[in-house]
Amino acid sequence: MALDRTDIACGFVARLDKVGAKKATKELAAFLVDQRLHSQVEDILVDISKEYAQVHGIIDAEARTAFPLSDDLKKDLMERVKQSTGAKTVILHEEIDRNLLGGVIVSAPDMELDLSLKTKLVKLRA
């Protein structure tokens, strides 16, 4: 019975949580060699990363801003993303966007929070 990459990723994350990283990694490496899946290692690692994030409630969010965010503002934004998505952990990637006049636009899976100055001005004009 052949396992697909998703099955391998799910199995690895379950073993990782049960026996720890060192043992689970050794088992995965042995399995990949035994099943001659070494050519798919990069894809399998991407699948494992996605599965781990899903199981542990980790999401990536992007904050586009005109200027660097303060630490307090980053914490506030991460809390808002957690509340909106139900995530346990938010990894916030900050991108400086000189096209923004001010404010911030936060994007995460299944949500977008637009607190940009442009959007606020458009709403005032309407």
The first five atom37 places (N, CA, C, CB, O) and aatype in JSON, in Angstrom:
{
  "aatype": [12, 0, 10, 3, 1, 16, 3, 9, 0, 4, 7, 13, 19, 0, 1, 10, 3, 11, 19, 7, 0, 11, 11, 0, 16, 11, 6, 10, 0, 0, 13, 10, 19, 3, 5, 1, 10, 8, 15, 5, 19, 6, 3, 9, 10, 19, 3, 9, 15, 11, 6, 18, 0, 5, 19, 8, 7, 9, 9, 3, 0, 6, 0, 1, 16, 0, 13, 14, 10, 15, 3, 3, 10, 11, 11, 3, 10, 12, 6, 1, 19, 11, 5, 15, 16, 7, 0, 11, 16, 19, 9, 10, 8, 6, 6, 9, 3, 1, 2, 10, 10, 7, 7, 19, 9, 19, 15, 0, 14, 3, 12, 6, 10, 3, 10, 15, 10, 11, 16, 11, 10, 19, 11, 10, 1, 0],
  "atom_mask": [
    [1, 1, 1, 1, 1],
    [1, 1, 1, 1, 1],
    [1, 1, 1, 1, 1],
    [1, 1, 1, 1, 1],
    [1, 1, 1, 1, 1],
    [1, 1, 1, 1, 1],
    [1, 1, 1, 1, 1],
    [1, 1, 1, 1, 1],
    [1, 1, 1, 1, 1],
    [1, 1, 1, 1, 1],
    [1, 1, 1, 0, 1],
    [1, 1, 1, 1, 1],
    [1, 1, 1, 1, 1],
    [1, 1, 1, 1, 1],
    [1, 1, 1, 1, 1],
    [1, 1, 1, 1, 1],
    [1, 1, 1, 1, 1],
    [1, 1, 1, 1, 1],
    [1, 1, 1, 1, 1],
    [1, 1, 1, 0, 1],
    [1, 1, 1, 1, 1],
    [1, 1, 1, 1, 1],
    [1, 1, 1, 1, 1],
    [1, 1, 1, 1, 1],
    [1, 1, 1, 1, 1],
    [1, 1, 1, 1, 1],
    [1, 1, 1, 1, 1],
    [1, 1, 1, 1, 1],
    [1, 1, 1, 1, 1],
    [1, 1, 1, 1, 1],
    [1, 1, 1, 1, 1],
    [1, 1, 1, 1, 1],
    [1, 1, 1, 1, 1],
    [1, 1, 1, 1, 1],
    [1, 1, 1, 1, 1],
    [1, 1, 1, 1, 1],
    [1, 1, 1, 1, 1],
    [1, 1, 1, 1, 1],
    [1, 1, 1, 1, 1],
    [1, 1, 1, 1, 1],
    [1, 1, 1, 1, 1],
    [1, 1, 1, 1, 1],
    [1, 1, 1, 1, 1],
    [1, 1, 1, 1, 1],
    [1, 1, 1, 1, 1],
    [1, 1, 1, 1, 1],
    [1, 1, 1, 1, 1],
    [1, 1, 1, 1, 1],
    [1, 1, 1, 1, 1],
    [1, 1, 1, 1, 1],
    [1, 1, 1, 1, 1],
    [1, 1, 1, 1, 1],
    [1, 1, 1, 1, 1],
    [1, 1, 1, 1, 1],
    [1, 1, 1, 1, 1],
    [1, 1, 1, 1, 1],
    [1, 1, 1, 0, 1],
    [1, 1, 1, 1, 1],
    [1, 1, 1, 1, 1],
    [1, 1, 1, 1, 1],
    [1, 1, 1, 1, 1],
    [1, 1, 1, 1, 1],
    [1, 1, 1, 1, 1],
    [1, 1, 1, 1, 1],
    [1, 1, 1, 1, 1],
    [1, 1, 1, 1, 1],
    [1, 1, 1, 1, 1],
    [1, 1, 1, 1, 1],
    [1, 1, 1, 1, 1],
    [1, 1, 1, 1, 1],
    [1, 1, 1, 1, 1],
    [1, 1, 1, 1, 1],
    [1, 1, 1, 1, 1],
    [1, 1, 1, 1, 1],
    [1, 1, 1, 1, 1],
    [1, 1, 1, 1, 1],
    [1, 1, 1, 1, 1],
    [1, 1, 1, 1, 1],
    [1, 1, 1, 1, 1],
    [1, 1, 1, 1, 1],
    [1, 1, 1, 1, 1],
    [1, 1, 1, 1, 1],
    [1, 1, 1, 1, 1],
    [1, 1, 1, 1, 1],
    [1, 1, 1, 1, 1],
    [1, 1, 1, 0, 1],
    [1, 1, 1, 1, 1],
    [1, 1, 1, 1, 1],
    [1, 1, 1, 1, 1],
    [1, 1, 1, 1, 1],
    [1, 1, 1, 1, 1],
    [1, 1, 1, 1, 1],
    [1, 1, 1, 1, 1],
    [1, 1, 1, 1, 1],
    [1, 1, 1, 1, 1],
    [1, 1, 1, 1, 1],
    [1, 1, 1, 1, 1],
    [1, 1, 1, 1, 1],
    [1, 1, 1, 1, 1],
    [1, 1, 1, 1, 1],
    [1, 1, 1, 1, 1],
    [1, 1, 1, 0, 1],
    [1, 1, 1, 0, 1],
    [1, 1, 1, 1, 1],
    [1, 1, 1, 1, 1],
    [1, 1, 1, 1, 1],
    [1, 1, 1, 1, 1],
    [1, 1, 1, 1, 1],
    [1, 1, 1, 1, 1],
    [1, 1, 1, 1, 1],
    [1, 1, 1, 1, 1],
    [1, 1, 1, 1, 1],
    [1, 1, 1, 1, 1],
    [1, 1, 1, 1, 1],
    [1, 1, 1, 1, 1],
    [1, 1, 1, 1, 1],
    [1, 1, 1, 1, 1],
    [1, 1, 1, 1, 1],
    [1, 1, 1, 1, 1],
    [1, 1, 1, 1, 1],
    [1, 1, 1, 1, 1],
    [1, 1, 1, 1, 1],
    [1, 1, 1, 1, 1],
    [1, 1, 1, 1, 1],
    [1, 1, 1, 1, 1],
    [1, 1, 1, 1, 1]
  ],
  "atom_positions": [
    [[0.84, -1.18, 0.0], [0.0, 0.0, 0.0], [0.89, 1.24, 0.0], [-0.96, 0.0, 1.22], [1.71, 1.43, 0.9]],
    [[0.73, 2.07, -1.0], [1.54, 3.27, -1.13], [0.88, 4.42, -0.37], [1.73, 3.65, -2.62], [-0.34, 4.61, -0.42]],
    [[1.7, 5.17, 0.34], [1.22, 6.35, 1.06], [1.5, 7.58, 0.22], [1.89, 6.46, 2.46], [2.54, 7.68, -0.43]],
    [[0.56, 8.53, 0.24], [0.85, 9.78, -0.45], [1.58, 10.73, 0.51], [-0.46, 10.43, -1.0], [1.71, 10.43, 1.7]],
    [[2.03, 11.85, 0.0], [2.82, 12.79, 0.8], [2.04, 13.33, 2.0], [3.3, 13.96, -0.06], [2.6, 13.56, 3.07]],
    [[0.75, 13.52, 1.81], [-0.08, 14.03, 2.91], [-0.13, 13.02, 4.05], [-1.51, 14.33, 2.41], [-0.05, 13.4, 5.22]],
    [[-0.26, 11.74, 3.72], [-0.26, 10.69, 4.74], [1.08, 10.66, 5.48], [-0.55, 9.32, 4.11], [1.13, 10.5, 6.7]],
    [[2.15, 10.8, 4.72], [3.48, 10.8, 5.34], [3.62, 11.99, 6.28], [4.58, 10.84, 4.26], [4.13, 11.84, 7.39]],
    [[3.17, 13.16, 5.85], [3.26, 14.37, 6.69], [2.44, 14.21, 7.96], [2.79, 15.6, 5.9], [2.91, 14.54, 9.05]],
    [[1.22, 13.71, 7.83], [0.35, 13.5, 9.01], [0.99, 12.51, 9.98], [-1.04, 13.0, 8.57], [1.0, 12.73, 11.19]],
    [[1.51, 11.44, 9.43], [2.16, 10.43, 10.27], [3.39, 10.97, 10.98], [0.0, 0.0, 0.0], [3.62, 10.68, 12.16]],
    [[4.17, 11.74, 10.26], [5.38, 12.3, 10.88], [5.02, 13.25, 12.01], [6.23, 13.03, 9.83], [5.62, 13.18, 13.08]],
    [[4.06, 14.14, 11.79], [3.69, 15.1, 12.84], [3.14, 14.37, 14.07], [2.63, 16.11, 12.31], [3.44, 14.75, 15.2]],
    [[2.36, 13.33, 13.84], [1.85, 12.55, 14.97], [3.0, 11.89, 15.75], [0.86, 11.47, 14.48], [3.01, 11.9, 16.98]],
    [[3.95, 11.33, 15.02], [5.11, 10.7, 15.68], [5.97, 11.74, 16.38], [5.96, 9.91, 14.67], [6.48, 11.51, 17.48]],
    [[6.13, 12.89, 15.75], [6.93, 13.97, 16.33], [6.39, 14.36, 17.7], [6.94, 15.19, 15.4], [7.15, 14.53, 18.66]],
    [[5.09, 14.51, 17.78], [4.46, 14.9, 19.04], [4.55, 13.78, 20.08], [3.01, 15.28, 18.82], [4.54, 14.04, 21.28]],
    [[4.62, 12.54, 19.62], [4.62, 11.39, 20.53], [6.02, 11.01, 21.01], [3.98, 10.21, 19.85], [6.22, 10.76, 22.2]],
    [[6.99, 10.98, 20.09], [8.31, 10.45, 20.46], [9.43, 11.49, 20.4], [8.67, 9.3, 19.55], [10.55, 11.2, 20.82]],
    [[9.14, 12.69, 19.91], [10.16, 13.73, 19.84], [10.81, 13.82, 18.47], [0.0, 0.0, 0.0], [10.67, 12.93, 17.63]],
    [[11.51, 14.93, 18.28], [12.06, 15.25, 16.96], [13.15, 14.28, 16.51], [12.61, 16.65, 16.97], [13.17, 13.85, 15.36]],
    [[14.05, 13.94, 17.41], [15.2, 13.11, 17.01], [14.74, 11.74, 16.51], [16.17, 12.94, 18.19], [15.13, 11.31, 15.43]],
    [[13.9, 11.07, 17.29], [13.45, 9.73, 16.9], [12.54, 9.79, 15.67], [12.71, 9.06, 18.07], [12.68, 8.97, 14.76]],
    [[11.61, 10.75, 15.64], [10.69, 10.85, 14.51], [11.46, 11.13, 13.22], [9.64, 11.96, 14.76], [11.12, 10.59, 12.16]],
    [[12.47, 11.97, 13.29], [13.27, 12.29, 12.1], [14.04, 11.08, 11.61], [14.23, 13.43, 12.4], [14.12, 10.84, 10.4]],
    [[14.61, 10.31, 12.52], [15.32, 9.09, 12.13], [14.36, 8.1, 11.46], [15.99, 8.43, 13.35], [14.69, 7.49, 10.45]],
    [[13.18, 7.96, 12.04], [12.18, 7.05, 11.46], [11.76, 7.53, 10.07], [10.95, 6.95, 12.37], [11.63, 6.72, 9.15]],
    [[11.56, 8.83, 9.92], [11.17, 9.37, 8.61], [12.27, 9.12, 7.59], [10.87, 10.87, 8.72], [11.99, 8.68, 6.47]],
    [[13.5, 9.4, 7.96], [14.62, 9.2, 7.02], [14.7, 7.73, 6.6], [15.95, 9.64, 7.67], [14.88, 7.44, 5.41]],
    [[14.58, 6.82, 7.54], [14.63, 5.39, 7.21], [13.48, 5.01, 6.29], [14.59, 4.53, 8.5], [13.66, 4.24, 5.34]],
    [[12.3, 5.53, 6.57], [11.12, 5.24, 5.75], [11.32, 5.75, 4.32], [9.86, 5.87, 6.36], [11.03, 5.03, 3.36]],
    [[11.82, 6.98, 4.19], [12.0, 7.56, 2.85], [13.03, 6.78, 2.04], [12.44, 9.02, 2.96], [12.85, 6.59, 0.84]],
    [[14.09, 6.35, 2.7], [15.1, 5.54, 2.0], [14.5, 4.19, 1.62], [16.37, 5.35, 2.9], [14.65, 3.74, 0.48]],
    [[13.82, 3.54, 2.57], [13.23, 2.23, 2.33], [12.22, 2.26, 1.18], [12.56, 1.71, 3.6], [12.16, 1.33, 0.36]],
    [[11.43, 3.33, 1.13], [10.4, 3.44, 0.09], [10.9, 4.13, -1.18], [9.22, 4.21, 0.64], [10.13, 4.36, -2.11]],
    [[12.18, 4.45, -1.21], [12.81, 5.11, -2.35], [12.11, 6.44, -2.71], [12.81, 4.18, -3.57], [11.83, 6.72, -3.87]],
    [[11.85, 7.22, -1.67], [11.17, 8.5, -1.85], [12.12, 9.69, -1.7], [10.02, 8.63, -0.86], [11.68, 10.82, -1.53]],
    [[13.41, 9.41, -1.75], [14.4, 10.47, -1.54], [14.27, 11.61, -2.55], [15.8, 9.89, -1.62], [14.65, 12.75, -2.25]],
    [[13.73, 11.34, -3.73], [13.57, 12.41, -4.73], [12.43, 13.37, -4.36], [13.31, 11.8, -6.11], [12.32, 14.45, -4.93]],
    [[11.58, 12.96, -3.41], [10.45, 13.8, -3.0], [10.65, 14.48, -1.65], [9.2, 12.96, -2.95], [9.71, 15.04, -1.09]],
    [[11.86, 14.43, -1.14], [12.12, 14.94, 0.21], [11.7, 16.4, 0.36], [13.59, 14.79, 0.55], [11.06, 16.75, 1.35]],
    [[12.05, 17.25, -0.57], [11.71, 18.68, -0.44], [10.2, 18.87, -0.38], [12.29, 19.48, -1.62], [9.71, 19.64, 0.45]],
    [[9.46, 18.19, -1.25], [8.0, 18.31, -1.25], [7.41, 17.76, 0.05], [7.41, 17.58, -2.45], [6.47, 18.33, 0.6]],
    [[7.96, 16.67, 0.52], [7.48, 16.07, 1.77], [7.74, 17.02, 2.94], [8.16, 14.7, 2.02], [6.9, 17.16, 3.83]],
    [[8.88, 17.67, 2.96], [9.18, 18.63, 4.03], [8.21, 19.82, 4.01], [10.62, 19.12, 3.91], [7.82, 20.31, 5.07]],
    [[7.84, 20.28, 2.83], [6.85, 21.35, 2.72], [5.51, 20.87, 3.27], [6.69, 21.81, 1.24], [4.84, 21.6, 4.0]],
    [[5.13, 19.65, 2.92], [3.87, 19.09, 3.43], [3.91, 18.94, 4.95], [3.59, 17.73, 2.78], [2.91, 19.19, 5.62]],
    [[5.04, 18.52, 5.48], [5.19, 18.39, 6.94], [5.06, 19.75, 7.61], [6.56, 17.76, 7.29], [4.39, 19.87, 8.63]],
    [[5.67, 20.75, 7.04], [5.58, 22.1, 7.6], [4.13, 22.57, 7.65], [6.43, 23.08, 6.78], [3.69, 23.13, 8.65]],
    [[3.41, 22.36, 6.58], [1.99, 22.76, 6.52], [1.16, 21.98, 7.55], [1.42, 22.53, 5.1], [0.34, 22.56, 8.25]],
    [[1.39, 20.69, 7.63], [0.64, 19.85, 8.57], [0.95, 20.25, 10.01], [0.98, 18.36, 8.34], [0.04, 20.33, 10.84]],
    [[2.22, 20.49, 10.31], [2.61, 20.9, 11.66], [1.92, 22.2, 12.04], [4.14, 21.05, 11.76], [1.39, 22.33, 13.14]],
    [[1.93, 23.16, 11.13], [1.29, 24.46, 11.4], [-0.2, 24.28, 11.63], [1.53, 25.43, 10.23], [-0.77, 24.9, 12.53]],
    [[-0.84, 23.44, 10.82], [-2.28, 23.23, 10.97], [-2.61, 22.55, 12.3], [-2.82, 22.4, 9.8], [-3.52, 22.98, 13.01]],
    [[-1.89, 21.51, 12.63], [-2.15, 20.76, 13.85], [-1.91, 21.62, 15.1], [-1.26, 19.5, 13.9], [-2.63, 21.51, 16.09]],
    [[-0.91, 22.47, 15.03], [-0.53, 23.26, 16.21], [-1.09, 24.68, 16.2], [0.97, 23.32, 16.31], [-0.73, 25.5, 17.06]],
    [[-1.95, 24.99, 15.24], [-2.61, 26.28, 15.21], [-1.68, 27.45, 14.93], [0.0, 0.0, 0.0], [-1.83, 28.53, 15.5]],
    [[-0.73, 27.24, 14.05], [0.24, 28.28, 13.7], [-0.12, 28.82, 12.31], [1.71, 27.72, 13.72], [-0.31, 28.05, 11.37]],
    [[-0.21, 30.14, 12.2], [-0.44, 30.72, 10.88], [0.57, 31.83, 10.62], [-1.88, 31.26, 10.76], [1.07, 32.47, 11.55]],
    [[0.84, 32.04, 9.36], [1.68, 33.15, 8.91], [0.77, 34.29, 8.51], [2.62, 32.73, 7.73], [-0.24, 34.09, 7.82]],
    [[1.13, 35.48, 8.94], [0.39, 36.68, 8.54], [1.4, 37.69, 8.02], [-0.45, 37.26, 9.73], [2.55, 37.73, 8.46]],
    [[0.95, 38.52, 7.09], [1.81, 39.55, 6.53], [1.24, 40.91, 6.89], [1.95, 39.4, 4.99], [0.05, 41.16, 6.7]],
    [[2.09, 41.79, 7.41], [1.69, 43.16, 7.72], [2.43, 44.09, 6.78], [1.97, 43.52, 9.22], [3.65, 44.21, 6.84]],
    [[1.67, 44.77, 5.92], [2.26, 45.76, 5.01], [2.05, 47.13, 5.65], [1.62, 45.7, 3.56], [0.93, 47.52, 5.97]],
    [[3.14, 47.86, 5.82], [3.08, 49.17, 6.46], [3.95, 50.17, 5.72], [3.52, 49.07, 7.93], [4.85, 49.8, 4.96]],
    [[3.65, 51.45, 5.95], [4.48, 52.5, 5.35], [5.77, 52.68, 6.15], [3.7, 53.83, 5.29], [6.81, 53.06, 5.6]],
    [[5.7, 52.4, 7.44], [6.84, 52.59, 8.34], [6.95, 51.37, 9.26], [6.69, 53.9, 9.18], [5.96, 50.67, 9.48]],
    [[8.13, 51.11, 9.79], [8.3, 49.96, 10.68], [7.33, 50.01, 11.87], [9.74, 49.89, 11.19], [7.05, 51.08, 12.41]],
    [[6.83, 48.85, 12.27], [5.9, 48.74, 13.38], [6.64, 48.7, 14.71], [5.02, 47.51, 13.22], [7.73, 48.14, 14.8]],
    [[6.05, 49.28, 15.72], [6.62, 49.17, 17.07], [6.33, 47.76, 17.59], [6.02, 50.26, 18.04], [5.45, 47.07, 17.07]],
    [[7.05, 47.35, 18.6], [6.83, 46.02, 19.19], [5.42, 45.9, 19.76], [7.87, 45.75, 20.28], [4.78, 44.86, 19.62]],
    [[4.94, 46.96, 20.4], [3.59, 46.93, 20.96], [2.54, 46.77, 19.88], [3.31, 48.2, 21.77], [1.58, 46.01, 20.05]],
    [[2.7, 47.47, 18.77], [1.74, 47.37, 17.68], [1.78, 45.97, 17.05], [2.03, 48.44, 16.61], [0.74, 45.42, 16.69]],
    [[2.98, 45.39, 16.93], [3.09, 44.02, 16.41], [2.32, 43.05, 17.29], [4.57, 43.59, 16.32], [1.59, 42.19, 16.79]],
    [[2.48, 43.19, 18.61], [1.77, 42.32, 19.55], [0.26, 42.49, 19.41], [2.21, 42.61, 21.0], [-0.48, 41.5, 19.39]],
    [[-0.2, 43.74, 19.3], [-1.63, 44.0, 19.14], [-2.17, 43.38, 17.86], [-1.89, 45.51, 19.14], [-3.24, 42.77, 17.85]],
    [[-1.42, 43.52, 16.77], [-1.86, 42.95, 15.49], [-1.91, 41.43, 15.56], [-0.92, 43.39, 14.36], [-2.85, 40.81, 15.05]],
    [[-0.91, 40.82, 16.19], [-0.91, 39.36, 16.32], [-2.09, 38.89, 17.15], [0.42, 38.88, 16.95], [-2.68, 37.85, 16.85]],
    [[-2.45, 39.63, 18.19], [-3.62, 39.28, 19.0], [-4.91, 39.37, 18.18], [-3.71, 40.18, 20.23], [-5.78, 38.52, 18.29]],
    [[-5.02, 40.41, 17.37], [-6.22, 40.56, 16.52], [-6.33, 39.42, 15.52], [-6.19, 41.91, 15.78], [-7.42, 38.92, 15.26]],
    [[-5.18, 39.02, 14.95], [-5.18, 37.91, 14.0], [-5.57, 36.61, 14.73], [-3.78, 37.75, 13.32], [-6.36, 35.82, 14.2]],
    [[-5.04, 36.4, 15.92], [-5.4, 35.21, 16.71], [-6.91, 35.17, 16.96], [-4.64, 35.19, 18.05], [-7.54, 34.13, 16.79]],
    [[-7.46, 36.3, 17.36], [-8.89, 36.36, 17.65], [-9.73, 36.12, 16.39], [-9.25, 37.71, 18.27], [-10.77, 35.47, 16.45]],
    [[-9.29, 36.65, 15.27], [-10.04, 36.51, 14.03], [-9.96, 35.12, 13.43], [-9.55, 37.51, 13.02], [-10.91, 34.66, 12.79]],
    [[-8.84, 34.45, 13.63], [-8.62, 33.16, 12.97], [-8.72, 31.96, 13.91], [-7.29, 33.16, 12.31], [-8.88, 30.83, 13.45]],
    [[-8.61, 32.21, 15.2], [-8.6, 31.11, 16.15], [-7.23, 30.45, 16.27], [0.0, 0.0, 0.0], [-7.11, 29.38, 16.88]],
    [[-6.22, 31.07, 15.7], [-4.86, 30.51, 15.75], [-4.31, 30.6, 17.17], [-3.93, 31.25, 14.77], [-4.67, 31.48, 17.94]],
    [[-3.43, 29.66, 17.49], [-2.74, 29.7, 18.78], [-1.49, 30.57, 18.69], [-2.36, 28.27, 19.23], [-1.14, 31.27, 19.64]],
    [[-0.84, 30.52, 17.54], [0.4, 31.26, 17.33], [0.33, 31.95, 15.97], [1.63, 30.31, 17.41], [-0.1, 31.36, 14.98]],
    [[0.77, 33.2, 15.94], [0.83, 33.96, 14.69], [2.28, 34.36, 14.45], [-0.1, 35.21, 14.74], [2.93, 34.93, 15.32]],
    [[2.76, 34.06, 13.27], [4.08, 34.51, 12.86], [3.84, 35.68, 11.92], [4.93, 33.35, 12.16], [3.3, 35.52, 10.82]],
    [[4.25, 36.86, 12.36], [3.97, 38.09, 11.62], [5.19, 38.5, 10.81], [3.56, 39.22, 12.57], [6.27, 38.73, 11.36]],
    [[5.0, 38.58, 9.5], [6.05, 39.02, 8.59], [5.75, 40.47, 8.21], [6.15, 38.09, 7.32], [4.67, 40.77, 7.69]],
    [[6.69, 41.33, 8.47], [6.48, 42.76, 8.21], [7.12, 43.14, 6.89], [7.07, 43.61, 9.36], [8.27, 42.8, 6.6]],
    [[6.35, 43.87, 6.08], [6.86, 44.35, 4.8], [6.61, 45.86, 4.73], [6.17, 43.62, 3.6], [5.49, 46.32, 4.92]],
    [[7.66, 46.6, 4.46], [7.53, 48.04, 4.29], [7.06, 48.31, 2.86], [8.88, 48.78, 4.59], [7.72, 47.9, 1.9]],
    [[5.93, 48.99, 2.73], [5.34, 49.29, 1.43], [5.26, 50.81, 1.31], [3.91, 48.63, 1.27], [4.39, 51.44, 1.9]],
    [[6.16, 51.38, 0.55], [6.23, 52.84, 0.42], [5.04, 53.41, -0.35], [7.53, 53.23, -0.28], [4.87, 54.63, -0.4]],
    [[4.22, 52.55, -0.95], [3.02, 53.02, -1.63], [1.89, 53.34, -0.66], [2.55, 51.97, -2.63], [0.92, 54.03, -1.01]],
    [[2.02, 52.85, 0.57], [1.02, 53.17, 1.59], [1.34, 54.54, 2.19], [0.98, 52.08, 2.7], [2.5, 54.85, 2.46]],
    [[0.31, 55.33, 2.39], [0.5, 56.64, 3.04], [0.74, 56.47, 4.53], [-0.71, 57.56, 2.79], [1.55, 57.18, 5.12]],
    [[0.04, 55.55, 5.13], [0.13, 55.29, 6.56], [-0.78, 54.13, 6.9], [0.0, 0.0, 0.0], [-1.54, 53.66, 6.05]],
    [[-0.71, 53.68, 8.12], [-1.54, 52.57, 8.56], [-0.91, 51.23, 8.23], [0.0, 0.0, 0.0], [0.28, 51.13, 7.95]],
    [[-1.75, 50.21, 8.25], [-1.26, 48.85, 8.05], [-2.35, 48.0, 7.39], [-0.82, 48.22, 9.41], [-3.55, 48.21, 7.6]],
    [[-1.91, 47.05, 6.58], [-2.8, 46.05, 5.99], [-2.25, 44.69, 6.42], [-2.89, 46.19, 4.41], [-1.11, 44.35, 6.11]],
    [[-3.07, 43.93, 7.12], [-2.66, 42.62, 7.61], [-3.41, 41.55, 6.83], [-2.91, 42.48, 9.14], [-4.64, 41.57, 6.74]],
    [[-2.66, 40.61, 6.26], [-3.25, 39.5, 5.51], [-2.83, 38.19, 6.14], [-2.83, 39.55, 4.01], [-1.66, 37.97, 6.46]],
    [[-3.81, 37.32, 6.32], [-3.57, 35.97, 6.84], [-4.58, 35.06, 6.13], [-3.72, 35.9, 8.43], [-5.51, 35.55, 5.51]],
    [[-4.39, 33.75, 6.23], [-5.37, 32.87, 5.6], [-6.78, 33.18, 6.1], [-5.02, 31.39, 5.88], [-7.02, 33.25, 7.31]],
    [[-7.68, 33.36, 5.2], [-9.09, 33.6, 5.49], [-9.39, 34.92, 6.18], [-9.61, 32.5, 6.33], [-10.46, 35.07, 6.77]],
    [[-8.48, 35.89, 6.11], [-8.78, 37.2, 6.68], [-7.88, 38.28, 6.12], [-8.65, 37.15, 8.2], [-6.74, 38.02, 5.72]],
    [[-8.4, 39.49, 6.1], [-7.6, 40.66, 5.77], [-8.13, 41.81, 6.61], [-7.66, 40.99, 4.23], [-9.33, 42.05, 6.69]],
    [[-7.21, 42.51, 7.22], [-7.54, 43.65, 8.06], [-6.88, 44.88, 7.44], [-7.06, 43.43, 9.54], [-5.66, 45.01, 7.45]],
    [[-7.7, 45.77, 6.9], [-7.18, 46.94, 6.2], [-7.38, 48.18, 7.07], [-7.87, 47.13, 4.83], [-8.48, 48.73, 7.16]],
    [[-6.31, 48.6, 7.71], [-6.31, 49.8, 8.54], [-5.44, 50.88, 7.91], [-5.82, 49.48, 9.98], [-4.83, 51.69, 8.6]],
    [[-5.39, 50.87, 6.58], [-4.55, 51.83, 5.88], [-5.22, 53.2, 5.85], [-4.25, 51.35, 4.46], [-6.45, 53.31, 5.9]],
    [[-4.42, 54.22, 5.77], [-4.91, 55.58, 5.7], [-5.77, 55.79, 4.46], [-3.75, 56.58, 5.72], [-6.8, 56.47, 4.51]],
    [[-5.36, 55.2, 3.34], [-6.11, 55.33, 2.1], [-7.55, 54.8, 2.26], [-5.4, 54.56, 0.97], [-8.51, 55.45, 1.84]],
    [[-7.68, 53.64, 2.87], [-9.01, 53.06, 3.08], [-9.85, 53.93, 4.01], [-8.89, 51.65, 3.64], [-11.05, 54.11, 3.79]],
    [[-9.22, 54.46, 5.02], [-9.96, 55.34, 5.94], [-10.44, 56.6, 5.23], [-9.06, 55.74, 7.14], [-11.56, 57.06, 5.46]],
    [[-9.6, 57.16, 4.36], [-10.0, 58.34, 3.6], [-11.14, 58.04, 2.63], [-8.8, 58.89, 2.83], [-12.06, 58.85, 2.46]],
    [[-11.09, 56.88, 1.99], [-12.14, 56.48, 1.07], [-13.46, 56.33, 1.83], [-11.78, 55.15, 0.34], [-14.51, 56.73, 1.32]],
    [[-13.43, 55.77, 3.01], [-14.64, 55.59, 3.81], [-15.19, 56.95, 4.24], [-14.35, 54.7, 5.05], [-16.41, 57.14, 4.27]],
    [[-14.33, 57.88, 4.58], [-14.78, 59.23, 4.96], [-15.43, 59.95, 3.79], [-13.61, 60.06, 5.48], [-16.41, 60.67, 3.96]],
    [[-14.88, 59.74, 2.6], [-15.4, 60.39, 1.39], [-16.77, 59.86, 1.02], [-14.43, 60.18, 0.24], [-17.58, 60.58, 0.44]],
    [[-17.04, 58.6, 1.35], [-18.31, 57.96, 0.95], [-19.5, 58.44, 1.76], [-18.2, 56.46, 1.09], [-20.62, 57.98, 1.53]]
  ]
}
